[in-house]
Structure formats: C-alpha cells, structure tokens
Amino acid sequence: MYDAVDHGKAVLSCILPRNGDNGRKELLEIALRQLSPDHFADPQQRVVFTMAERFLESTGLVLPVHAVADFLRQQPPGTALQYQEYYQALVAFAASPEMFTHHVEQLRELAAQRMTGQALSGGMEILQRGAEQDREWVQGHGAAREHVLAKFAEVERTLHLQAAPEGDMRNEAMDIVGDYTSRAEASRRGHGVIRTGIPQLDAALGGGIQRSELVLIAAGTNVGKSTLCADWAWRTVAEQGKNVVIFTSETNRIQYRFKLIARHSRASAKWLQQFPQGINTRDLRGGSLPREALPYFQATVQHFCENPAHGRPYIAQVPQGATIGTIESRLARITRMFPVDLVIIDYLMLLRADRKRQSRREELSEIVIQAKEMATGYMDGRGVPVVSPWQMNRTGVKAAGSERGFYTTEDLAETAEASCTADLILGLLPDGDDTSRGRSAPVKIGTVKVRDGERLRDQIALNVDYGTCYFAPRHTASEGHLADTFGGEAPE
C-alpha cells in the first residue's frame, strides 16, 4: 500500500525523462494545474517539483538530470550531487503512467489529511500550552480557534484545487450559446450582477460588478475609498435587495453600522425636507445627534433593519493578525446561514499572509492572489464579487493630481500583483476644492484596469458626502436635496 511519499515518487517518476527520452510534458502540465509543492510530504520531492516547474516555464521542456546542478549551484557543496542521485532514484521507481491520475488524486487527499492533522495539533498546542506565531506568543481558546480556522481554509484550497478546464472550441458551439443564455437570464432576473449606482460605470461593465471578480478601489489617503465601499454596500442591500458581508478591520463594527444608517438617512424624501443633509456619522459616533433628530434616527434604523425588501447587511469585525484563511472560514460559516452576493474587505492591505514571507510586498502578493481565488471558488465555483480599497503610492498620487489627471496601474502601492490579479481597478481622485470643511467634496472616478468590459474613455464626475457615505453623479446632485427615495414607504 502506497503512502504519501510513495505517491509523490510515482508522480515524479511518470514525468521525468528516462531511457534517453524527453519526459512526459503533458503529465507535468497536469500536475502543475492540480498540485503545488506543499502536496508532497517529502522535502526532496518538493524541491524537484519546484525545479521542474521553473525549468518548464523557462524552456518549455521537462527537467533533465543535468539541469539539477544548474539550479543548485549556489547551494552547499554536495547538494547538487545529492539531488542528482535522488533524481535517478525517482526515475528508477518506474511508476506506470496509466496510474498517474490515481497517484495525483491520492497525493492531494493525503496532503489534505496531513494538513488537517497539523491544524488540529497546532490548535491544541495553542489551547493548552501556547505557541509563538509571527514573533508573538498566543494562547487560549480564541487564538486556537483562529489558528484552526485559518489552517482549515488552507486545507480547503489544497483539497478543492481543480484542473483548469480545456478543450477545442470547435466542439463547444452549444456550450458557448448555453453559457450566454444562462448569463442573459441571470442578468434579466438581476442575479449575479451588483450595480454600483453609477450609471456610466455600470453601463461600461455590462450592468455592474460580476461574480468571481476581484475589484480594487484605489486612491490616496482620505479621498473616499472606504466611503465608496459603504455606499455600494448600502445600494446592494437597500436598492437591490441582496446580501452583503463586510469584513472590517480599519473601522470598528459599531462605526460601520452607523455608516450604513447615515447612508440610509439620505433616502428618506419626507425627512430630507427637515434634515436635507441626512444624519452625519460624526454625530452618531460622538453621541451628539440633535434631540429633534432622534425620531428621524430611530425611524431610519427601524426602516433599514426591518424592511422585508432589503437584503442582509452582515458586518464582521476582523481580528488583529487575520489572514485570508480567517476571512474564508468566516465566509463559509456565514454562507451556511444565507447566500452571499457581495463581499467587502476593508481592507486587504491590513491582512497578513497565511505563511510568513521575506517581505511585506511578497505577503501582499499572496493576499491578493488568495482573495481572487476566494472570489472565484466561492460555493464550489459559483463565485462572488470581492471589493476592497487599495492605497495608491505617493508618487502616483502626486502625478495623477498635478500632471496626468488620472491613475495608472504603476501607481498602486506595494505590489505589482494587485494590477495583475484584480479584474477591475477603479481610481478615485479629488476633482476640485473642498469648500465644506471636510463634509463633502467633488471627486472623479475612472477605470485603471478592466479585464472584461469597456474602459471608460472619460472619468466620471461625482460629489461625495463623507458625512453620509453618499456618492452621486455631479450633474444630479444639488447642495441640499439629493433625489434618492426609499425602496418602499419612507420611515414615519
């Protein structure tokens, strides 16, 4: 009976060149789609698999034995010879290529079992004795639970990694028509698309944000990235009747609830006659709401929370040191209560990588990739849009504000992976002087990157009211009253 090491030997044996041939490139490509180095229990197998991946990327060929020395020339003396001998032992293992798929599946399953055991044992260690994590000592049931949930998210990614689909389009005519028909029906019913509430942007995006998309709202400091996220969350819940999960790390959960209530206050036509600027989050946060506004506040809360036409606004406070694994575990638990139509993470740059990296840049690259994987893999591939603010670097902010008048992907802070992995990147820029002492300002929004859809030729002029998280196209906004109405009866 094969164990994990034997299955690893078999997989590599089927791939590597033997008897003077060139190896099995097609099997290596399958393995790279379904496996990562972490699937291999033996450290030497992980090294050989990594070298095979890099050699294929650079040459298009399967790793020959003489290339091993090239990869390991910087290692201590004798290391290259050791791996060349191990390479020959793998070839001599002589596994049957007909059993290759079986070996791959077993390797994935055993890796998931191994990781599950490590997660549980690590959790017990933290629970009973404590342990050091990322240079911090953690102990107790809370830290143990967070550790296990984060590790289980890694197990899920390991176990459910799927082979990338492929095929000849000439044989898929009916599938292509069927894909369009299902999307058209979903669009007609309002399923699977989240409208931003900015008509020009929604039109360019084919109706709005699509499932499986990773969306970054990029800007400099204090322009309104998180404010726009709150506006979108409200529009999704109150205008579209869909469910939103908000993972907040930068803003306290109580404060985020106040943001949504303040945003909802801009929708009451009746009360806006008396309070034309709605409820200011500053007054809610500071407990300084005028007495005459209390009935308005209470009615707004009741209407937002009890209107049966509204979706669910679920807000989760993200603990310090949380990872994408933490987010995925919580999202899986929430999904068992109700389906999720939009995920907002405020924000990705404050999360930690599941594994310690050499630099913060590498950690952020991993975080962005995992966020995209979460968006794509949600509910076994159904997908969910994931939206997060992202910081622009100082040089980009200066150039966009005083020279170009728009952002480029090079202006994104910290990591190039954000520009490569994200499906949609929106740039938010100031567009004039703030004459309201911080309450509101003119801004403009443009598309920095659009993977599928039209890029906006011109940026869209908006007004933002920071006090109520309200964005509106500038040509429809007035100084006092904005033409929003409740999706139903206004609060009494």
Secondary structure, DSSP 8 states (H G I E B T S, - for coil): ---HHHHHHHHHHHHS--TT----HHHHHHHHHH--GGG-SSHHHHHHHHHHHHHHHHHSS---THHHHHHTTTS-TTHHHHHHHHHHHHHHH---GGGHHHHHHHHHHHHHHHHHHHHHHHHHHHHHT-EEETTEEE-SHHHHHHHHHHHHHHHHHHHH--------GGG-HHHHHHHHHHHHHHHHHT-SEE--S-HHHHHHTTSSEETT-EEEEEESTTSSHHHHHHHHHHIIIIIT---EEEEESSS-HHHHHHHHHHHHHTT-HHHHTTSTT---HHHHHHT---GGGHHHHHHHHHHHHH-TTS--EEEEE--TT-BHHHHHHHHHHHHTTS--SEEEEETGGGSB-SS--SSHHHHHHHHHHHHHHHHHHHHHHT---EEEEEEB-HHHHHHIIIIISS--GGGBSS-THHHHH-SEEEEEEE-S---STTSEEEEEEEEEEESSS---SS-EEEEEETTTTEEEEGGG--SS------SS----
